[in-house]
Amino acid sequence: MANYICTTCGTQYAEGDSPPPSCAVCANERQYLGWDGQRWTTLAEMSAEGYRNEVRPLEPGLIGIGIKPPFAVGQRALLVRAQAGNVLWDPISFMDERALDQIYTFGGIEAISASHPHFYSSMVEWSHTFDNAPIFIPRADRMWVMRPDPAIQFYDGSLVLFPGVTLIQCGGHFPGSSVLHWAEGAGGRGVLLTGDTIMAAQGGRYVSFMRSFPNLMPLPASAVERIVESVRPYRFDRIHGGWWGKTVADGAKETLECSAERYMRAVRGYGRQGRGTDTVPHVWAAQPWKS
């Protein structure tokens, strides 16, 4: 019996004598099946193949945990070291002993959550490793939990994990797509951890939104409006997305508002294409701190 892991999306499944015939997460229109077809692995096989973790400090109180070589969709996890307790956000599929030892020195893990089902990965394995730490998942995405476990708790809307650490269900990419607000982050200016619920674009000057990034399916403007409205009450100056380097370092709230406006103009259609109607993106006018 083993807990098989899909090599395309990184989702770990409930224990079985053999892997499922296909990965339900990858069969959904938001995801895809790899060029080599459906393939599976296990934590033991990944260890034998030489996978290892990379642990990096990203800012005071925030640690990144990745996999080398990159695995599945290549995301990295984030460990929020809040005053009231540590939260693992967007858990990854693989963990090695060295990384686990480091996390124990940081104080362990008191809670686990994820931005959306593509990043559920080996969340139950992480929970079991850290004294069955509770896993908080939006009820709207319950159907995408491929390894059920008593540690999983479902919530709706928003949930305060600890003072200053709040889960916010935004919708968009999935009905339950969420972000984590960390009030102490960025030197007290506030941080959003977004996965790809709010995708930090290349260069950190914009963010964007999609129903499916690999399959190039946009969201309607109404869904983007809901995402922005969900996080508008919170104070934040920085966004950390789901991958190394996917960060809006400062001015993130203004970047989000202006990027959303830009996105909605594009999907609704504006100007007459080919007639010289494009203008300098509004986002620049609202970001004097960018050079």
N, C-alpha and C positions, 0 to 999 in steps of 0.2 A: 504494500500500500504506500502511496506517495501523494504529495500535493503537487500536481503538475502545474507548470507555469507556461503560458503562451509566450513564445519568443517575439511575437510581433507587438503585442501591447503590454506584456509584462504582468498580466493578471494571474494570480495564484488561485487555483481551484480547490474545492473540497477534496479530501483524501479519496483515492480510488485505486483499484488494481491496475487500471489502464487510463490513459488520458481520454477526455471527452472526444467525440468524433470531430468537433470543431469548436472554436472559441466564440461564444455568444457575443462578447464585446466587439470582436473584430467583424462579425457578421453584420453588425448594425451599420447603417449608411454613413455614420460619422467616422468610422474607422475603416480599415482595409485589411485584406489578407496579403501577406508578404509574397514577393515574386516567387519564392521557393515553395509556396503552399503552406498549409498548416503544419507548424512544428512546435514541439514541446520540449521542455527541460525541467529540471528540479534544482533545488538549492544545492544538493550534493553534487550534481553534475556540473553546475556552474563553478563551484569551488574547485573541482578536479580540473576544469578547463582553464583555471587561472584568473577568474574574475576576482576583483578586489574592490574595496571602497576607497574613495578619496574624500577626506574631511578637510574643509576649509573654513576659517572664520570669514564672514562676509561684512559684519559690522559688530560693534559691541552688543552682545546678547543674542547674536544670530549666527548659526553654524550651518554650512551647506554640506550635504552628504551625497556623493555621486557614486557611480559604478564605472570602473575601468576594466576593459574597454567598454565604450558606451553600449547599453543594452536596451532593447525594445525601442521606445520612443525617445530615449536618451535624457529624460528629465533627471533632476536631482531633488532630494528631500531637503527640508529646512527644519532645524531644531531651534525653536524659540525659547530662550532662557529668560522667561518672565519672572518677576519677583515672587509671584505666588505659585509657580510651578512650570515645568518644561512641557512644551507641546511639540509633537512631531507632525509636521505638515507635509502632505503629498509624499507618503512613504514610498520607497523604492522597492524593487523586487528582491534585491540581494543584500545581505549584510555579512561582514566578516568579523572575526574575533577582535581584531585590532580596533575597528570602528566601534564595536560594542563596548570595549573597554574604555575608549575615549568618552562615549556617551555616559557611561557610569560615572566617570570622573566629573562630568558636567552636572551630575545630579539625577541621571536617569530620565525616564519619560513618564509623565502623569496623565497625558491625554494624547490622542491621535485623531487626526481628521484629514480630509483631502478635498481638493477643489472640484473633482469630478471623477466619474468611473474609470477613465483611462489611467488615473493615478491611484486607484485602490491597491493595485500591485499586491505586495505581500503584507498588507496591513495587519492581518490576524497573526501572522508570524511575529511581527514586531510587538504586538500586544502580549502574546504569550511569553516573549523573551523578557519583557519588562512588567512582570507581575500582573498580567492580564489588565494592562492599562486600558481604560475605556476608549472605544472608537466611536466617534460621533459622525453620523452620515445623514444627509437630508432624506426625509421619508420619500420625497418625490423620486429619488433614484434607488429605492430599495431593490427593485428588480435586477439591478446590475451588481449586487453583492453575490459573488460566485463562490465564496467560502463563508457560509453563515457561521456565526459564533456568538455565544452569550455576551461577549465583551462589546458587541455592536449595539449602540443606542441610536435611535432615530429622532430627529428634531425637525421642526418646521419654522421657517422664517429666519429667526436669528437666535443665537444661543451664546450667553456669556459663560465661557469656560472658567476664567479667573478674572479678577478685576483688571481691566485694561486689555483683555484678550477675548475677542468676540468673533464668532462665526456668523457670516451673513450670507443667506441664500439669495443669489441674484438672478438665477435662471440664465437663459441664453444658450450656451453651448449644449447643456443638458437642462432639463427642468430644475434639477437640484444644484446646478453649478454654483459654487460658493467662493467666497474669499475669506481670509482671516485678517481682522484688524488688530494690530498690536500698537497700543497707545504709547508705550515706552520707546518704540523704535525711532531711528533717525534722531537720536539725541533728544527724545521727547516730542518731536514734531509729528510723530505718527507714521506708521507703515501699513501698507496693504500687501499681503501675500496672495497672489492671484492665480497661480497656475496658468491656464490659458482661458479662464473665465474672462479676464481682461488681459490680452496678450501684449506684452511689451515688444514693440517693433524694433528692428535693427537700428542701432545708434542711440536708442533711448529718447528720441524726440517725439514719438507718437506711441499710442496704443491702438489696438484694434479688436475686432470681435468677429467670430464666425460660428456657424453651426457645425461645420467640419473644416478644419484646416487642411488635412491631407487631400480631401475630396473637393476643396474649393467651393464650399456651399456657404453663402453669406447668411447673416441673420437679417430679419426685417428691422426697420427703424424702430418699431414699437418695442421690440425686445431689447434693443440698445438703450432706449429711453428708460426701461425698467431697471437695467443694470446700473445706470448712472444714478437714478433715484434711490436705489437700494443703499448706495455707499455715500450719498451726498451728506447725510447727517454726521458723518464721522470725519475727524480731523486727521489728515495724512499728508505727508510731503514726499514720500518715496513709495515706489512699487517694486517688489521683487516678483518676477514671473517664475515660470517653472523650470528654466534651464540656466546653466551658468551664463552669466553676462546679460541675461534678459532683465534689465533693471532700468527704471526711470529714477535717476539718482536724487533729483530734487524738483520742486514744482509739480509734483505728480498729480495733485488734485486739479490744477489748471490744465495740465496736459490731458487728463482724462476728459474733462468737460469739452475742451476744444477739439480733441480727437473724435469724440462722439458726434459733435456737430458736423465735423468734416465728413465722417462716415455716413451720417444720415443724409447729408446733401448728395453724396455720391449714389446711395442706393435708391433715393427718391428720384434722382435725375435732376440736373440743374444746368442751365445754359443750353446752348446749341453746339453740339460737338463739331469740332473742326472750324468754328467761326471765331476763334480767338477769344473765347469767353472765360477761359481759365484765369484765376487770380492767384496771387500769393496765398498759400494756405493760411486760414485764419489763425491756426495754432501758433504760428510764429509771432503774430502781433501780441499774443497773450503770454509770451515766454521771453521777457527781456533778459532773463538770466542765462539763456543759451547763447553761446558764442558761435 
